[in-house]
Amino acid sequence: MNLNEKKTNTKKIPKKKEDNKLKEENALLNDKILRLSAEMQNMKKHYAQELETILKYQGEDIIKKILPVLDNFDRAILMDSSIDEKYLEGFKLIYANLVNILKELGVSEIECLGKPFDPNTMEAVLTEEVIEEEPDVVLVVLQKGYMYKDKLLRPAMVKVNK
């Protein structure tokens, strides 16, 4: 072997090692890029879902503030009607308009009178034993409950049969 052959052999070995090292680094960088890209897509999906939820329930706070007004209208309508029929009719019209507006926004009353007690949508504040009724049936609705789209806005306060 002459001197020139030795020099070329020693140069080939480090060059192959360097090529392998660069290939490994390239593969690692490609993997990192793929992971970051997937992470960005996941963040984008998560953000879109969060935004959709926020937009879906954007009126919830104002609706919660309106519900006590609706309750007061209910009470006023149930009062003695001999006071003034025209006055009461005005209340009924305002009440009906308010109910329609809330329905358009996606608010619905939880129907519970005479139905089985549901702890997910109702709050039992009183119990009574009525033999003629089935157990765990709502006897009286003390305060109406409401759903906002598919979300519980306020549970109904009810009296339940033991």
C-alpha positions as CSV (number, residue, x, y, z in Angstrom):
1,M,0.0,0.0,0.0
2,N,1.3,3.3,-0.8
3,L,1.0,6.5,1.1
4,N,-1.7,8.0,-1.2
5,E,-4.0,5.0,-0.7
6,K,-3.8,5.3,3.1
7,K,-4.8,9.0,3.0
8,T,-7.9,8.3,0.9
9,N,-9.0,5.4,3.2
10,T,-8.8,7.5,6.3
11,K,-10.7,10.3,4.6
12,K,-13.6,8.0,3.6
13,I,-14.3,6.7,7.1
14,P,-14.8,10.1,8.7
15,K,-16.9,11.2,5.7
16,K,-19.2,8.2,6.1
17,K,-19.6,8.8,9.8
18,E,-20.3,12.5,9.1
19,D,-22.9,11.5,6.5
20,N,-24.6,9.1,8.9
21,K,-24.6,11.7,11.6
22,L,-26.1,14.3,9.2
23,K,-28.8,11.7,8.2
24,E,-29.6,11.1,11.8
25,E,-29.9,14.8,12.6
26,N,-32.0,15.3,9.5
27,A,-34.4,12.5,10.6
28,L,-34.6,13.9,14.1
29,L,-35.4,17.4,12.7
30,N,-38.0,15.9,10.3
31,D,-39.6,14.1,13.2
32,K,-39.6,17.3,15.3
33,I,-41.3,19.2,12.4
34,L,-44.0,16.5,12.1
35,R,-44.6,16.6,15.9
36,L,-44.8,20.4,16.0
37,S,-47.1,20.4,12.9
38,A,-49.4,17.8,14.6
39,E,-49.4,19.9,17.8
40,M,-50.3,23.0,15.9
41,Q,-53.2,21.2,14.3
42,N,-54.4,20.0,17.7
43,M,-54.2,23.4,19.1
44,K,-56.1,24.9,16.2
45,K,-58.9,22.3,16.7
46,H,-59.0,22.9,20.4
47,Y,-59.3,26.6,19.9
48,A,-62.1,26.2,17.3
49,Q,-64.0,24.0,19.7
50,E,-63.6,26.5,22.6
51,L,-64.7,29.4,20.4
52,E,-67.7,27.4,19.2
53,T,-68.7,26.7,22.9
54,I,-68.2,30.4,23.8
55,L,-70.3,31.6,20.9
56,K,-73.0,29.0,21.6
57,Y,-73.6,30.1,25.2
58,Q,-72.8,33.8,24.8
59,G,-76.1,35.1,26.1
60,E,-76.1,32.9,29.2
61,D,-75.3,35.7,31.7
62,I,-78.1,38.1,30.5
63,I,-80.6,35.3,30.4
64,K,-79.8,34.4,34.1
65,K,-80.5,38.0,35.0
66,I,-83.8,38.0,33.1
67,L,-85.1,34.8,34.8
68,P,-86.0,36.5,38.1
69,V,-88.1,39.1,36.1
70,L,-89.9,36.2,34.5
71,D,-90.6,34.7,38.0
72,N,-92.0,38.0,39.2
73,F,-94.3,38.1,36.1
74,D,-95.5,34.6,37.0
75,R,-96.3,35.7,40.5
76,A,-98.1,38.8,39.4
77,I,-100.2,36.9,36.9
78,L,-101.3,34.4,39.6
79,M,-102.4,37.2,41.9
80,D,-106.1,38.1,42.5
81,S,-107.4,39.1,39.1
82,S,-110.3,41.3,40.5
83,I,-107.8,44.2,40.9
84,D,-107.8,45.4,37.4
85,E,-108.3,43.1,34.4
86,K,-106.7,45.5,31.9
87,Y,-103.6,45.8,34.1
88,L,-103.4,42.0,34.4
89,E,-103.8,41.6,30.6
90,G,-100.9,44.0,30.1
91,F,-98.7,41.9,32.4
92,K,-99.7,38.8,30.5
93,L,-98.8,40.3,27.2
94,I,-95.4,41.4,28.5
95,Y,-94.8,38.0,30.0
96,A,-95.7,36.2,26.7
97,N,-93.3,38.5,24.8
98,L,-90.5,37.8,27.2
99,V,-91.1,34.0,27.1
100,N,-91.1,34.1,23.2
101,I,-87.8,36.1,23.2
102,L,-86.2,33.6,25.5
103,K,-87.5,30.7,23.4
104,E,-86.0,32.3,20.3
105,L,-82.6,32.5,22.1
106,G,-82.8,28.7,23.0
107,V,-84.2,28.9,26.5
108,S,-86.7,26.3,27.5
109,E,-88.6,25.6,30.7
110,I,-88.0,22.3,32.4
111,E,-91.3,20.4,32.5
112,C,-91.5,18.7,35.8
113,L,-94.9,18.8,37.4
114,G,-96.3,15.3,37.7
115,K,-93.0,13.8,36.3
116,P,-90.4,11.7,38.1
117,F,-87.8,13.6,40.0
118,D,-84.6,14.1,38.1
119,P,-81.7,15.3,40.3
120,N,-79.9,16.5,37.1
121,T,-82.5,19.2,36.4
122,M,-84.4,19.6,39.6
123,E,-83.7,20.5,43.2
124,A,-86.0,18.9,45.8
125,V,-86.5,21.5,48.6
126,L,-89.6,19.9,50.1
127,T,-91.0,16.4,50.4
128,E,-94.5,15.2,51.2
129,E,-96.2,11.9,51.4
130,V,-99.2,11.6,49.1
131,I,-100.6,8.1,48.9
132,E,-102.5,8.7,45.6
133,E,-99.2,9.6,43.8
134,E,-96.3,7.5,42.8
135,P,-93.1,7.9,44.9
136,D,-90.5,10.4,43.7
137,V,-93.0,12.3,41.6
138,V,-92.9,16.1,41.5
139,L,-96.0,17.4,43.4
140,V,-95.4,21.2,43.2
141,V,-93.0,23.4,41.2
142,L,-91.8,26.1,43.6
143,Q,-89.5,27.8,41.1
144,K,-89.3,26.9,37.4
145,G,-86.1,25.5,36.0
146,Y,-84.6,26.4,32.6
147,M,-82.3,24.9,30.0
148,Y,-80.2,27.1,27.7
149,K,-79.9,25.0,24.5
150,D,-78.5,21.8,25.9
151,K,-77.1,23.3,29.1
152,L,-78.8,23.5,32.6
153,L,-79.3,27.2,33.3
154,R,-81.2,26.9,36.6
155,P,-82.6,23.8,38.2
156,A,-86.3,23.7,39.1
157,M,-87.0,23.9,42.8
158,V,-89.7,21.3,43.5
159,K,-91.7,19.5,46.2
160,V,-91.4,15.7,45.7
161,N,-93.6,12.8,46.9
162,K,-91.8,10.5,49.3
